Amino acid sequence: MQIDIIAPGRVKERYLRDAIDEYSKRLSRYCKLNIIEVADEKTPEHASEGVERQIKAKEGERIAKHLRDNAYVVALAIEGKQLTSEELAAKINDLGLRGTSHIQLIIGGSIGLDDAILRRADFKLSFSKMTFPHQLMRVILLEQIYRAYKINAGEPYHK
């Protein structure tokens, strides 16, 4: 299975990069992982709705360039469906059994995802009703993908 994580911006904090590297290494046993970073737009403080829409559209265009027709696209969105770790594992397993070999997970920028990206998504996944920093979300997402593969392999996760 190939898994792409597509997100705007670079992760600047060393501790987050270290965590991303660690989970990427752990996942290499189970899947081919690509982390695709697209340029992000700076959002001015007190930006109007119109400016925010323009920013989302620009980031959305950059994300869309990486989306593949044959991939199952998952957009992370507050309004998406919340799953347990076991349900996420079952979803990944089920996609593989149905012949899906490429999953693309999209994390929005600081103000979220463009509507065009949300419409393109095959599934909208929510981790919480709360908002998380998009750079930290990469770590959380990688951890949950790793946990899903451990669950599907019948391997213990906690040591």
Buried (B, 14 or more C-beta within 10 A) or exposed (E): BBBBBBBBBEBEEEEBBEBBEBBBEBBEEBBEBBBBBBEBBEBEEEBEEEBBBBBBBBBBEBBBEBBEEEBBBBBBBBEBEEBEBEEBBBBBBEBBEEEBEBBBBBBBBBBBBBEEBBEBBEBBBBBEEEEBEBBEBBBBBBBBBBBBBBBBEEEEEEE
